[in-house]
């Protein structure tokens, strides 16, 4: 890979120009060196067909600050055509499980979110990808490969891969189906396609109204500040995630990551909060993050004392109803698939891991073999595991306090006059 290049080092910033293509690559290793690229980076992300907030520098910044595991490091590659940014790949480098740090494996996700991160201008996808991989190769010449995690089905990467890559074996890995919803119509019409949801929402709301005075909060723009995060985190930790130890508050690194994420998007006006209160007590909340015409809803929390009222469903309904009413929003993306999404009859889109393995003996032996073995398990072994065994495993994972309380299991809401309110 590569031809003659001009090469400049400026502190922790490396820049190369590729005369044959007119492309210029820049590699940075520190947060301050990222900032000059933010405006162009944000514009390119907002124009991307994936419509994913994980492509935005505000999200990648949080991943770089708090996403690498111990012993890992990050760098970020940019490619410009003249002054126009046409490609970005954020990279975290970690030691191979057998060969260690001398032969690292690279990936495009952090420890907190596995989601599409490679950003390519559609009209320059092939040349930009090749230039980015050349920059990666020069930066870490001993790497075994790079894992492009959870690439959405409409990413320009797929067209770039069809043009072929020199020096890499391309292998598709795990495929995920995540829920999304077209909100370009109106909410009432949507409910006619969502089975019994309209009737259920009315029933849940009547139950909640019986618990006290109900109010709905929607915070956007300047009103969506970092302050609401404390309430959200306390609410999340009060339920099954807190009991299991997987709530954000249970992990110092996760808390730092999500605090930075919320602060970053609040600073640029992309943060939104949706909440429902009963007598001023927060019983359900959703975190929202804007990316152009799409709204991400990555986190939800609710008070299990109100489970019989389905507060999580009610706050989701408020978020969806609000999105349908806004002409600037055309897609809701949950960044996941959950059982509850089926009740809303939400469609799904495919996200696929792409493994680029260096095409020489050592990477093929130690990295490609691992990728292939995982594929064999995923495609042939797992589908043939008896359903009874799968169900037994699910019951084990959800035993005792490891699952959310359902309506039949929930305790009556506290008597506010007797208890003096819920802290």
KOLMIVEX-993577 format. One record per residue (C-alpha): residue in one letter; x, y, z. Coordinates in pm, whole numbers. Layout:
BEGIN
SITE residu   east  north     up
SITE      a      X      Y      Z
...
END
This chain:
BEGIN
SITE residu   east  north     up
SITE      x      0      0      0
SITE      x    120    348    -66
SITE      x    333    548   -305
SITE      x    534    868   -263
SITE      x    400   1096      8
SITE      x    489   1421    175
SITE      x    513   1375    550
SITE      x    490   1628    835
SITE      x    488   1584   1212
SITE      x    331   1857   1425
SITE      x    335   1753   1790
SITE      x     88   1468   1820
SITE      x    -50   1533   1472
SITE      x     75   1355   1159
SITE      x    -18   1473    809
SITE      x     46   1314    468
SITE      x    -50   1414    116
SITE      x   -103   1149   -153
SITE      x    -17   1321   -484
SITE      x   -175   1054   -706
SITE      x   -521   1108   -554
SITE      x   -515   1462   -422
SITE      x   -613   1326    -82
SITE      x   -448   1439    238
SITE      x   -455   1228    555
SITE      x   -411   1353    909
SITE      x   -361   1135   1217
SITE      x   -404   1276   1567
SITE      x   -345   1128   1912
SITE      x   -467   1388   2159
SITE      x   -798   1557   2228
SITE      x   -682   1911   2155
SITE      x   -560   1806   1811
SITE      x   -910   1678   1733
SITE      x  -1076   2016   1779
SITE      x   -968   2181   1451
SITE      x  -1151   1902   1267
SITE      x  -1477   1921   1465
SITE      x  -1675   2156   1238
SITE      x  -1598   1963    918
SITE      x  -1643   1634   1101
SITE      x  -1984   1735   1232
SITE      x  -2101   1849    886
SITE      x  -1994   1522    729
SITE      x  -2169   1319   1003
SITE      x  -2493   1515    968
SITE      x  -2492   1448    592
SITE      x  -2422   1075    633
SITE      x  -2702    839    524
SITE      x  -2666    635    847
SITE      x  -2815    919   1058
SITE      x  -2627    802   1367
SITE      x  -2513   1024   1653
SITE      x  -2224    785   1718
SITE      x  -2061    931   1404
SITE      x  -2051   1280   1558
SITE      x  -1734   1411   1724
SITE      x  -1930   1478   2044
SITE      x  -1986   1104   2084
SITE      x  -1640    994   1968
SITE      x  -1481   1240   2214
SITE      x  -1653   1064   2505
SITE      x  -1539    728   2368
SITE      x  -1178    841   2342
SITE      x  -1180    985   2695
SITE      x  -1338    688   2869
SITE      x  -1366    403   2615
SITE      x  -1025    234   2591
SITE      x   -965    -58   2822
SITE      x   -649    -62   3039
SITE      x   -348   -115   2813
SITE      x   -525     28   2506
SITE      x   -478    359   2327
SITE      x   -661    559   2061
SITE      x   -590    765   1753
SITE      x   -809    920   1484
SITE      x   -750    935   1107
SITE      x   -896   1204    879
SITE      x   -880   1228    501
SITE      x   -933   1554    309
SITE      x   -986   1627    -59
SITE      x   -844   1980    -78
SITE      x  -1020   2149    217
SITE      x  -1317   1911    219
SITE      x  -1327   1634    480
SITE      x  -1428   1307    310
SITE      x  -1349   1041    568
SITE      x  -1294    974    940
SITE      x  -1205    657   1126
SITE      x  -1168    664   1506
SITE      x   -949    374   1622
SITE      x   -883    204   1954
SITE      x   -581    -28   1956
SITE      x   -558   -318   2197
SITE      x   -331   -619   2247
SITE      x   -409   -947   2073
SITE      x   -522  -1218   2315
SITE      x   -225  -1441   2223
SITE      x     40  -1219   2061
SITE      x     -5   -928   2298
SITE      x     86   -565   2233
SITE      x    343   -640   1966
SITE      x     59   -742   1731
SITE      x   -241   -525   1821
SITE      x   -595   -557   1692
SITE      x   -774   -232   1607
SITE      x  -1143   -155   1638
SITE      x  -1380    136   1578
SITE      x  -1590    108   1895
SITE      x  -1526    182   2261
SITE      x  -1614    -36   2558
SITE      x  -1953    131   2610
SITE      x  -2122    140   2268
SITE      x  -2080    -99   1976
SITE      x  -2210    105   1685
SITE      x  -2115    238   1340
SITE      x  -1822    482   1364
SITE      x  -1652    489   1022
SITE      x  -1754    797    827
SITE      x  -1714    823    449
SITE      x  -1845   1080    201
SITE      x  -2064    874    -39
SITE      x  -1906   1021   -354
SITE      x  -1551    952   -228
SITE      x  -1612    635    -27
SITE      x  -1365    404   -204
SITE      x  -1066    642   -229
SITE      x  -1131    775    123
SITE      x  -1140    425    273
SITE      x   -816    325    103
SITE      x   -647    645    218
SITE      x   -767    592    575
SITE      x   -639    234    580
SITE      x   -302    349    447
SITE      x   -286    599    733
SITE      x   -377    326    983
SITE      x   -113     95    833
SITE      x    156    360    864
SITE      x     51    442   1218
SITE      x     45     80   1344
SITE      x    235   -127   1085
SITE      x    231   -435   1310
SITE      x   -149   -452   1349
SITE      x   -323   -780   1265
SITE      x   -642   -619   1143
SITE      x   -916   -368   1210
SITE      x  -1271   -445   1320
SITE      x  -1532   -204   1183
SITE      x  -1811   -256   1431
SITE      x  -2187   -258   1365
SITE      x  -2189    -89   1024
SITE      x  -2542     11    921
SITE      x  -2689   -133    601
SITE      x  -2695    207    425
SITE      x  -2335    300    507
SITE      x  -2115    412    213
SITE      x  -1862    157    343
SITE      x  -2041   -124    156
SITE      x  -1990     45   -182
SITE      x  -1627    115    -92
SITE      x  -1566   -252     -9
SITE      x  -1706   -357   -347
SITE      x  -1420   -169   -512
SITE      x  -1178   -404   -339
SITE      x   -902   -357    -81
SITE      x   -537   -432   -135
SITE      x   -359   -597    155
SITE      x   -665   -708    358
SITE      x   -892  -1010    372
SITE      x  -1249   -883    420
SITE      x  -1480  -1095    634
SITE      x  -1833  -1015    749
SITE      x  -1901  -1096   1112
SITE      x  -2196  -1075   1349
SITE      x  -2515   -911   1225
SITE      x  -2740   -714   1459
SITE      x  -3097   -599   1403
SITE      x  -3177   -265   1568
SITE      x  -3516    -98   1587
SITE      x  -3598    229   1415
SITE      x  -3913    417   1325
SITE      x  -4005    652   1040
SITE      x  -4178    948   1207
SITE      x  -4245   1152    894
SITE      x  -4622   1093    926
SITE      x  -4839   1160   1231
SITE      x  -4864    982   1563
SITE      x  -5236    899   1549
SITE      x  -5198    731   1209
SITE      x  -4898    538   1338
SITE      x  -5099    404   1633
SITE      x  -5347    246   1390
SITE      x  -5061     20   1276
SITE      x  -4940    -63   1629
SITE      x  -5194   -327   1728
SITE      x  -5360   -259   2064
SITE      x  -5112     10   2164
SITE      x  -5363    296   2151
SITE      x  -5598    115   2389
SITE      x  -5311      9   2613
SITE      x  -5173    363   2639
SITE      x  -5511    493   2755
SITE      x  -5535    213   3012
SITE      x  -5182    269   3144
SITE      x  -5239    643   3168
SITE      x  -5563    598   3365
SITE      x  -5378    380   3614
SITE      x  -5101    636   3647
SITE      x  -5353    918   3692
SITE      x  -5489    722   3985
SITE      x  -5150    749   4158
SITE      x  -5148   1128   4178
SITE      x  -5097   1437   3964
SITE      x  -4920   1336   3640
SITE      x  -4703   1577   3445
SITE      x  -4491   1529   3132
SITE      x  -4155   1702   3083
SITE      x  -3984   1749   2748
SITE      x  -3655   1936   2760
SITE      x  -3472   2047   2444
SITE      x  -3211   2301   2349
SITE      x  -3108   2526   2636
SITE      x  -3357   2357   2868
SITE      x  -3191   2017   2823
SITE      x  -2900   2056   3060
SITE      x  -2668   1818   3240
SITE      x  -2858   1869   3567
SITE      x  -3135   1623   3474
SITE      x  -2876   1347   3445
SITE      x  -2852   1304   3824
SITE      x  -3225   1228   3847
SITE      x  -3206    992   3551
SITE      x  -2912    799   3698
SITE      x  -3078    767   4037
SITE      x  -3395    639   3871
SITE      x  -3204    381   3667
SITE      x  -3010    259   3972
SITE      x  -3330    220   4176
SITE      x  -3444    -79   3967
SITE      x  -3316   -411   3840
SITE      x  -3000   -264   3689
SITE      x  -2902   -135   4030
SITE      x  -2971   -474   4189
SITE      x  -2769   -650   3919
SITE      x  -2486   -397   3939
SITE      x  -2516   -287   3576
SITE      x  -2657     62   3635
SITE      x  -2442    353   3524
SITE      x  -2392    459   3885
SITE      x  -2243    117   3966
SITE      x  -1944    178   3739
SITE      x  -1713    479   3777
SITE      x  -1595    465   3418
SITE      x  -1948    433   3281
SITE      x  -2055    731   3492
SITE      x  -1767    942   3357
SITE      x  -1845    832   3001
SITE      x  -2216    915   3015
SITE      x  -2153   1243   3197
SITE      x  -1912   1350   2922
SITE      x  -2155   1232   2653
SITE      x  -2444   1431   2799
SITE      x  -2227   1737   2856
SITE      x  -2095   1727   2497
SITE      x  -2438   1709   2338
SITE      x  -2584   1967   2576
SITE      x  -2309   2208   2469
SITE      x  -2402   2178   2102
SITE      x  -2780   2169   2149
SITE      x  -2828   1803   2061
SITE      x  -2943   1680   2404
SITE      x  -3308   1603   2487
SITE      x  -3485   1465   2795
SITE      x  -3830   1308   2825
SITE      x  -3979   1251   3169
SITE      x  -4302   1168   3349
SITE      x  -4364   1273   3709
SITE      x  -4629   1177   3960
SITE      x  -4663   1450   4225
SITE      x  -4317   1580   4128
SITE      x  -4159   1235   4164
SITE      x  -3985   1116   3847
SITE      x  -4131    776   3751
SITE      x  -3993    739   3396
SITE      x  -3736    911   3178
SITE      x  -3566    879   2840
SITE      x  -3239   1021   2716
SITE      x  -3258   1165   2364
SITE      x  -2970   1268   2136
SITE      x  -3021   1452   1805
SITE      x  -2827   1380   1487
SITE      x  -2969   1601   1215
SITE      x  -3310   1462   1118
SITE      x  -3277   1158   1347
SITE      x  -3337   1125   1720
SITE      x  -3152    856   1916
SITE      x  -3321    712   2226
SITE      x  -3040    504   2377
SITE      x  -3144    497   2745
SITE      x  -3467    456   2941
SITE      x  -3534    424   3314
SITE      x  -3849    384   3523
SITE      x  -3962    338   3882
SITE      x  -4060    -26   3932
SITE      x  -4305     74   4207
SITE      x  -4522    199   3919
SITE      x  -4472   -103   3694
SITE      x  -4845   -175   3677
SITE      x  -4880    158   3490
SITE      x  -4607     77   3237
SITE      x  -4428    413   3284
SITE      x  -4151    311   3043
SITE      x  -4408    261   2767
SITE      x  -4580    589   2852
SITE      x  -4258    794   2839
SITE      x  -4167    627   2509
SITE      x  -4509    728   2376
SITE      x  -4441   1090   2474
SITE      x  -4106   1083   2294
SITE      x  -4260    930   1980
SITE      x  -4557   1167   1981
SITE      x  -4322   1464   2011
SITE      x  -4099   1336   1729
SITE      x  -4398   1286   1497
SITE      x  -4499   1649   1560
SITE      x  -4161   1791   1453
SITE      x  -4108   1832   1076
SITE      x  -3729   1841   1125
SITE      x  -3729   1482   1261
SITE      x  -3791   1188   1028
SITE      x  -3643    892   1220
SITE      x  -3634    753   1573
SITE      x  -3345    515   1643
SITE      x  -3325    316   1967
SITE      x  -2972    193   1887
SITE      x  -3082   -151   2008
SITE      x  -3353   -412   1985
SITE      x  -3571   -482   2288
SITE      x  -3878   -696   2345
SITE      x  -4080   -380   2411
SITE      x  -4015   -261   2054
SITE      x  -4230   -546   1925
SITE      x  -4533   -399   2097
SITE      x  -4480    -85   1892
SITE      x  -4441   -294   1572
SITE      x  -4115   -116   1495
SITE      x  -3920   -221   1184
SITE      x  -3553   -313   1208
SITE      x  -3237   -241   1015
SITE      x  -2920   -451    991
SITE      x  -2585   -359   1145
SITE      x  -2292   -584   1053
SITE      x  -1940   -620   1190
SITE      x  -1673   -609    920
SITE      x  -1334   -765    995
SITE      x  -1039   -647    785
SITE      x   -752   -891    842
SITE      x   -404   -819    711
SITE      x   -330  -1051    419
SITE      x    -15  -1218    541
SITE      x     68  -1534    734
SITE      x     63  -1420   1098
SITE      x   -267  -1224   1085
SITE      x   -436  -1501    885
SITE      x   -319  -1763   1134
SITE      x   -401  -1576   1456
SITE      x   -674  -1328   1364
SITE      x   -863  -1463   1063
SITE      x   -889  -1806   1225
SITE      x  -1052  -1645   1530
SITE      x  -1298  -1452   1313
SITE      x  -1387  -1767   1119
SITE      x  -1433  -1976   1435
SITE      x  -1674  -1717   1573
SITE      x  -1866  -1726   1245
SITE      x  -1892  -2105   1261
SITE      x  -2033  -2085   1612
SITE      x  -2275  -1808   1516
SITE      x  -2395  -1964   1189
SITE      x  -2391  -2338   1268
SITE      x  -2353  -2413   1639
SITE      x  -2579  -2157   1805
SITE      x  -2881  -2216   1573
SITE      x  -2872  -2587   1664
SITE      x  -2868  -2543   2042
SITE      x  -3192  -2704   2172
SITE      x  -3459  -2450   2254
SITE      x  -3511  -2606   2598
SITE      x  -3147  -2540   2682
SITE      x  -3172  -2181   2559
SITE      x  -3482  -2125   2772
SITE      x  -3312  -2272   3078
SITE      x  -3020  -2033   3024
SITE      x  -3259  -1737   2991
SITE      x  -3435  -1834   3314
SITE      x  -3100  -1858   3490
SITE      x  -2996  -1512   3371
SITE      x  -3329  -1362   3481
SITE      x  -3346  -1538   3816
SITE      x  -3442  -1354   4134
SITE      x  -3365   -984   4128
SITE      x  -3193  -1003   3788
SITE      x  -3501   -894   3595
SITE      x  -3728   -589   3591
SITE      x  -4042   -614   3798
SITE      x  -4356   -673   3597
SITE      x  -4698   -535   3674
SITE      x  -4801   -845   3872
SITE      x  -4481   -829   4079
SITE      x  -4476   -458   4156
SITE      x  -4535   -320   4501
SITE      x  -4805    -59   4557
SITE      x  -4681    293   4513
SITE      x  -4584    449   4849
SITE      x  -4841    649   5042
SITE      x  -4708   1002   5012
SITE      x  -4893   1136   5315
SITE      x  -4761    849   5528
SITE      x  -4407    836   5387
SITE      x  -4362   1207   5329
SITE      x  -4299   1158   4959
SITE      x  -4052    951   4760
SITE      x  -3692   1070   4792
END
